[in-house]
Amino acid sequence: MARKRPAEADLSSLDIFKTPEKSAPVVWQQDSDFMSWGVEETCGYLHEMFLEEWQHKFREHKITGVRLSYLSETELETMGIGPRGVRLQILHCFRKLWQIAAEPDKVFNDPIHGHVEMHPLLIRIIDTPQFQRLRNIKQLGGTYYVFPGASHNRFEHSIGVGYLAGQLVQALNDRQPELLISRRDILCVQIAGLCHDLGHGPFSHMFDGMFIRKARPGIKWKHETASLAMFDYLVSDNGLEPVMEQHGLVLPEDLVFIKEQITGPLDITASLSQGAPWPYKGRSEDKSFLYEIVANKRNGIDVDKWDYFARDCYHLGIQNNFGYRRFLKFARVCEVDGKKQICTRDKEVDNVYHMFHTRYWLHRRAYQHRVGHIIETMITEAFLKADQHIQIEGSGRRMFTLSTAINDMEAYTKLTDHVFEQILNSSSSELAESRQILQNIVYRRLYTFVGQTQANIPMEDNQDEWERAVATSEPPCTIQGVNLKPEDFVVSVINMDYGMKEENPINNVRFYCKNDPTKAMKIRENQVSKLLPERFAERLIRVHCKKTDVRSLQAAKLHFDQWCKDMKLPEPQVGDSVELTPVKAR
C-alpha cells in the first residue's frame, strides 16, 4: 500500500515512529509528549513527514523535542537547511505537534454557533467557581426588564468569544502557515476570549459604568481591570498552572500574553521609557496580529463584538446585518508600517460598515433604551443606599461592601445579580429605602421620562451640576404650588457612536485586493458610497423626573425646555406624545 502524503496523513492515528537507527515505538499520548523526544525521535518525525533528507542536520545539531518549540527560520538557515520554502515547511510540520490535542471532552450546544467543541484546558477553566459565576450576571443588565428575551448571561457569551477566537486564529493559521502560529498561541487566544469578561459585576456595564463611578468617584476602575485580577485568582485558587504547563503553555510568559489580550499592555509606561517601541511582553512584534482577535484596540473589529452582535440580536429579536462567517473567509495578515495586521478583502468594505452600524443600532434600539436606562439608574440608586449595609466575606475572613468587593476577588466572586433579590426580599430596616426602589421597579413605578435633546456641542457628563441647572432654570410660566429640587431630576448623557467616538473606524481598517493579497491598503469613504454617514457619533441628553403626578411633570417639562434654551440646545422631544401642528379643517 502506498504511503499517504503529509496532507492526507491522519496524525492523530499515528502511534509508532521508526527511525533508521532504532525501532522502538514512540507513543503519542498528549500534546506535550514531543517534549520528551530525543534526537532520534525527532528524526523519526521528519521521516514520517517526508523530510528525511534533513535528518542528518538535526542529528548534527542534536535537536531534541524540547528545542522544537523554539526553532526559528533563522536557526534552520544557520543549520544549512534551505531553501526558505523547505524551512517554512519544516517549521509548519513541527507546529502541528502542539496543535494536535486530545479529543474535546465536552461539546456545548450553543443557539448561536451550533455545536461548539472546547479544548480540555478550556473545560478546566470553565469548571471553576470564578467562571461559573458568570451564569448569574445578565449580559444586558437592565435591558432584560424591557426585552423579555434578553435573559442570556455573560457565561454563554464568554464561551462564544472563546470559540470564535479559536476559529479566527485557526483560519489565519490554515490560510497562512508562514505566520508560524503555534498551539500555544491558539490556546492563549482562546483562553483570553474565554476570560475577557470575568470582571463584570452585577448587571454588567451598569456596575462599573454607573454604580462604582458614583460609589467610589476617586478611583478609575473598569471591569477589564477586574478581569485580570479574577483571572489570576482563578488560576491560583484552582491550581491550574501545572495543568497549563501539561498542555504546552510556558509560564509566566503565556499568562502575561493572555492578560495583555484582554486589556492591552500591562505596563506600557515602563516599556516606552526603556525605549522599546513594542509595549507587549507576551509575544514579540512578529505576532502583533494576535492582539487584534479578542479586543482589537486598533479598529474595534474583534470576536467579542461578533459574538454579542449575533447573540444579543437573537435574544432581543433584532435583525443582525453583519455576518462574521464571511469575514472569517477573507481574513488574512498583511504587513502595515512594519507591523502585522489582520486585513480583509476590498470587496468586504460594505460588510465592515454594516458591522459598525450594527453596533450603533443596537445601542440606539436596546442598550441605551430609555426605559432600560432609567431602570438601571434606579437599581444603581438602590445599590448606593444599600452599599454599606451588605457585607460580603472575602479572603482572610475580612468583610467587604458592594463597592469595596472589587478589591478582593474572593469576595467579588460572590457578587452577582442575586444582590437585587437579596435587597428585595430582605426585612432589614437598614435596607428599607433600597427595597422600596426595587419594589417600584418590580411594580413598574418608574421615574417618568420628561424629554430628550441632541447635544450639538461637546459637553462633559456632569450629572449633579446639570440636575441643579434644570431645577433652577426659570421658565417664563410656572405651575403654581410646584417646587422642584435638583434631587427630583435625573439628567443622563447618552453617547452612541460607531466604536471610536467621532472618528470613522474604517480609517483604521486595512484591505487587500485579489491581485496582490500581500499588500494592505486603505479604502476612503468616497470610494465606497455617497450615502455613508457624515458623522459617526451622537450625544443625547435625557431628563427624567422622580415625581410622577401630572402637575410636577408639567413643571418639569417647562424647566427642561427653558434649560435647553439657556444651553442653546435643540428644542427637546417631549415625553411619549410629541405635540404636532393641528391640521386645518377643510
N, C-alpha and C positions, 0 to 999 in steps of 0.2 A: 504494500500500500504506500502511495506517495505521501511524503511528509507535507503537512499543512504549511502554507506560507504564514509569516507573522501575523498578517491581518486576519487570518482565519483561525489562528490558534486560540483555543479556549484556555487562557492561563489559569482560570480557577480550577480546571480539571487536572492540571499537571501535578503529579505527586513524586516524580523521580527525575533527577538530573544526573546525567552521566558525563564525566569528563574523560579526556584521553588518558589521564594518569590514574584515576581511581573510579570505581564503580559503585561506591557507597551511595545510597539514595539520599537525596536532600528532601526532607519532609517540609512541605509548605503549609503551615498551620495558621499563621496570623499575619497581619500587616507587617509587623516588625521583625519577623523571623529572619529576613535577609540580613539584619544587622549582626547576626551570629555567624554569617558565612566566612569561610576562609578564602584564600586566593583561588583554590581550585573550584569551589562552589560558584564563585563569581565568574570564572572562565566557563563553567558549565552552563550558566545562564546565557552567556554570549553565544555559546554553541546552539542553544535552543532557539535563540533569536536570529540565527543565520548570520552571525557576526564573528564566526570562529577565526577569521583571518587576523583579528586583532587580539586574540588571546595571549600571544607572546608578549605584547606590550603591557598587558595587565599583570602577567607573571613577573616581568622585568621590574615593574614599579611596585609590586606587592600590594595590589589593590584588593582590599578585603571589603566585606559588606558594610562595615562601619563608615568607610570613606565614600560610599556611593552617594549618600545624601548631599555630600559637599563637593562633588565633582563639578567642574565648570568647563565650558568650552575652551577657555584659555589653557586650563591644565591638560586637557586632552591634546591640544595642539602642541604643548610643550613635550608631551609624551611621544609625539611623532605620528599622531593619528590624523588622517586627513583624506579627502578634502573636507570643507566645512559641512557639507550635507551629511557626510558619514558621522561627523562629530555630533551633529544635532540628532541624528537617528539613534546613536548610542545613548545620548542623554535622555531622549524620549522613552526608549525601551526601559532604562533603569527607573525612570519616574513611574512607570506602570507598577513597579513593585509596591510603592506605598499608596498607589491609587486603587489597589485591589483589596477590598475589605471583605470581612466575613459577611454572610447573608444578613440583611437587616432583620432584627428580631421583632420589629413592630411596624405595622402599617396603619397609618391614620386615614380614615375615610373622610376626606375634607369636602364640604359642599362647594368649595371654590376651585380647588386644584385636583380633585379626584383622589385616587389612592396615592398617598404620599409615603414613601419609604424613608425611614430615618436610620442613620448610622448608629451602631451600638453606643458609641460615646455620646451622641446627642440624646439617646434614650436615658443614659445615666444622668445627664443634666436635667432633662425634663422631669425625671422621677425624684426630684428634691423638693423639700418644703418651700424653698425660695422661689422655685419656678411654678410650682402648683398654686402658689399664692395668686398668680395672675388669673386663675379661674374665677376669682371673686372681685375683679376690677373691670367695670364696664368699659369697653373700648371707646364709646362715645359719651360717657358720663351722663349728664342730664338730658341729652338728646333722646334717651330712651323714654322719657316722660312725654315726648311729642310724637315720636315714631315708634309704634308698638313693636315693630320687628327688630329694632336696634338693640337687641338683648345680648349680642355677642360680646366676648370678653377679650382682654389682652392675651390670654392663653392661646387661643386659636390663631390670633393674628401673628404672634411670635413664632409659632410653628410654621405658618405660611411664609414668613420672611426668611426663616432658616432654610426652608425648602427652595424658595426662589433664588436665594443666594447661591445655593449649590447648583441650581440649574444654569444660572448665568456664568459662573466661573467654569463649569464643566463645558458649556457651549464654547467659551473662548479657548479652552484647552484643546477641544476636539478640532476646532477650526484653525488654530494657530499653535501647533506643538512647539514651535520655536520660542514661545513665551516661557517655556520650561516651568509651567505651573506644577507644583508638587502636591502630593497627597496632603502634606502638612498645610499647604496654602488653602486647599479646598476645605479641609476640616476647620481651620481657623476662621475662614469666611463664613461657613455655616454656623459655627458657634456664635460669632458676632451677630449674625442675623437672628439667631435664636434668643440671644440675651440682651438685645439692644433696648428693650423696654422693661427690664427688671426693676427699674427705679420708679415706675409710675406709682402714684399714691391713689387714695380713694377718688373715684370719679375722674381718673386720668388727668387730663390737662387742667381741669378745674383746681386740682390740688396745688400744683406748682404755679399755675398762671394767675390764680385768684387768691386761694387761701394762704399759702406760705408768703406770698408777696405782701399781704396785709398783716398776717400774724407776726412775721419777722422781717419788717421792711429794711433792716440794716444788713441783710445778707443777700448775696446773689447766688441763688440756688435754683437749679432746674433738674428735671427728672433724669437727664443724662448723667449728671453728677452722681446721683444715687444709683444709677445702673452700674457704674464702675465699682462703687463700694459694695453693692449687693452681689456682683459677680465675684469679687474677691472673697466675700463671706460665703457664698455658695460653694466655691472651690475648697476653701479651708474647712468649713463645717462638715462637708461630706467626704473629705479625704480624697479628692479627685485628682490631685497631682500625679500620684503613681499610675492611675488609670489613664490619664492623658499621655504619660510617657510610654505606657504599654502600647498605645495606639500611634506612636511615632512622633508625638509632639516634643519639641525641645523647649524646656522651661529654664528660666523665666521669659525667654525671648518671645515665645508664641503667646504667652499671657499678655505681654505688652502689646503685641500686634492686634490681638482680639479687642483690647480696650481702646486702642487708637482708632480702630474702625468705627467704634460707637460714638466717640466724642471728639476725634481729631487728635493732634499732637498732645501728649501728656505734659510736656514741658517745653513748649515752643520758645519761651524766652531764653532758657538756658541753651537750647540748640542754636538759636540765632546768635547769641552772644559769643559762642565759640567759633563763629564764622562759618558754620555749616549751613549751606543753603537748603539742605534736605532736613526738615524738622522731625521726621518719624524715625523711630528706633527699631520697630518690629520687623520692618522689611526695608531693603535698600531701594534706591531710586528706580532701578530697572523693574521693580514690581509696583510702581506707583499706581497703576490702573486698579490694583486690588482694593485700594482705598475708596474707589468710586462705586462699589457694589452695594454696600449696606446703607451708608449715609453719605451721599455724594455732596461734599461741601462746594464743589466747583460749579455745578449747574442744577443740582437737585434731582437728576434722573437716577433713581435707585430703587431697589427691590422693596424697600419699606413702603414707598408710595404705590408700587404695583399691587402689593397685597391689599393695602387698605382701600385703594380705589375699588378694586373688584369686590372685596368683602363688604365694605360699607354700602356700596351701591346695591349689592344683593340684599342686604338686610333692611336698607332704607326703602327699597322699591323704586330706586332711581336708575335710569339707564346709564351704563358706563360706556363712554365712547372711545376709550383707549384700550387697545389690545396689546398686552405685554408680550404675548407669544410671538407676534410678528417682530417686535423689537429684538427678541432673542435670536431670531433667524438671521438678522442683519448686523448684530453687534460684532465688532472686531476692534482690535487695539492698533492704534496708529501713533506715531511719534509726533508730538506737538511741542515746539520750543524746548526740545531736549528731554521732554517727559512723555511717558507712555499714557495715553488716554483712551477711554472707551468711546468709540465713534459708531455712527450708523450710516446707512446708505442715504444719499442725497434725496432719493425719492420718498424717504420716510419723514421729511420735514413736516408735512401736514399732520402725520400721526403724532409727532412730538408736540406740535401746537395743541392738538387735541388733549394730550396728557396734561399740559399746564392749565388749559382751560377747564378740564375736569376738576382739577384741584380747586380752582376759583369757584366753580359752580357748586361743588359740594359744600364749600364754606358758606356760600350765599344761601343755599337752599336748606342746609341741615346743620352744619357745625356752628354757624352763627345765627341760627333760627332764633328770633326774638323771644319766643316762649321758652325754648330750651335754655337760652342765655339767662333769662331772669330767674328761672328755676335754679340754675347753678349759682346765681348771685344769692338767692335765699338760702341754699344749702351752705354756702360759704359763711353767711351771717350766723347760721345756726352753729357751725363748727367753731367760729370765733368765740361765740358766747360759751361754748362747751369746752373750749381748749384746756383750760386749767383744771377742769373737773373730771377729766377722763385720764386715768393712769394706766400706762402700759409697761409691763415688766420687760426689761432688757437684759443685757449682759451684766454679770456681777450682781444680779437681783436689784439693780437700780431701776427707778421708776421714771417714765417719760410721759410727756403730754402729746397731744396730737401734733403740735408744731415742733416739738423737740425730738420726736421719734426718728426724724431724718438723721440724727447724729449717731444713732445706734442701730445697726442692721438687724440685730436680734429682735429689737422692739419693732422696727419698721416692717419686718416680716409678718407681724401680727396685725398690721394696719391695712384694712381693705374696705370695700364699700359697706361692710357689715356695720360700721360705726353709725351709719344712718339709722338702721333698725335698733342699734344699741341705745341711741338717744331717744328715738321714737317710742320705744317700749319701756323706757326707764320710769321709775317712780320717784326719783331723786328730786328734791326741791331745788337743788343747785342747777339742774338741767331743765327747769320749767320753761324758761324763755326759749331755749333751743328747741325743746319739744314742741312748743306752740308753733314755731316757724315751720317745722317739718310737718306738723299736722295740717297747717294751712296748705302746704304743697299737696299732701295726700287728698285733701278735700277740694283742691283746685281753687283755693282762695289766694290767688297770685297778685303781686303788685301789678298795677294797671298801666298799660302802655299809653304814654302821653303823645309821643311822636318821635320822628327821627329826621335828620337832615344830613346833607353831604358836607363834609369838611373840605372846602376848596382851597385851604391853605394848610401847611404843616402845623400840627398842634400837638403839644405834649399831653399825655394822658394824666391829668391831674384831677382825679375824681372829686376829692374833697373840696378843692377850690371851685370847681365848676358847679357842684351842688349848692355851694354858698351863693355863687353868682346867679344861678337860676332863681333861687329862693328870694334873693334881694333885688332882682330886676323890678323895674317899676312900669308895669303896663299902664296905658292911658285909662283903662277902665278896670275896676276890680270887682270881686264878688263880696258883697257885704257879709261880714261876720266870719270870713275865712282867713286864717292867718297861717300861712305855710312856712315851715322852717327847713333849713338845709337837710336835716335828717329825714324829711318826708320825701326827698327825691333820690333817685338812683340815676346817675349820669354815666353812661358807658361809651367807650370808644371802641369801635369795631374796625379792625384792619383786615382787608381782603386783598390778595394780590396773586400773581402767578408763581410766587415762590421766592422771588428775590426783590421784594419791595417794589420800587419804582422801575427797576431795570427789567428789560426783556431777557428772560433766562436763555432764550435761544442764542443770544450773542455769545454765550459760553459753551455752546454745543458745537462739536466738530463733526463733519460729514465726510464721506468718501464717495467716489464715483466708481462705476463698474469698470471703467477702463484702467484705472490705477487705484486699487484698493489700499495701497500703502501710503497714499498722500492724503492728509487731512486738510479740510478747507472750511471756511465759514460760508453760510448762506444768509444773505441780507434780506431784510423784510421786503424790499421792493422786488426781490427775485421770486417771492413766494406768491403774494396776492395783495391786491389793493384793499381788500376787505378785512385785513388784520386790525386788531385794536390799536388805537393811537397811544393809549395809556395802559399800564399793566398793574395798577393798584388803585384802590379807592378806600376812603375812610368815612365811616358813618358815625354819627353821634346820636345815641338813643337816650330817651328820657322816660323813666317810669315813676309813678307816684305810689307811695305806700298807702295813702288814704284812698279808699275806694268809693266814698259817697259822691254823688253827682256834683254837688257844689264845689267840693275840693278838686275834682277832676277838671271842672270848667276853669277854676282859678289856676290850676297847674298848666293848663294849655295856654292861658294868657301869659303866664310868666315865661314859658318856654318860647313862645312866639316873640316876646319882647327881647329875650336874651339872644335869639338868632339875629334880630335886627341890630342889637348892640354890637354883636360879634361880626356883623356883615356876612352872615351865613345865608344860604338859600332858604326860602320860606319852607318851613317843615311840613312833612306829610303827617297829618294828624290822625292818630288812632286807626281803627279799622275802617271807619267811614270817612272818606275824603269828600269834602264839600265840592259839589260840581255846580257849574253855572246852569241855572234853570233854563229849560227850553221854552222859548216864547210860544204862546198859544197861537194857532193858525186862524 
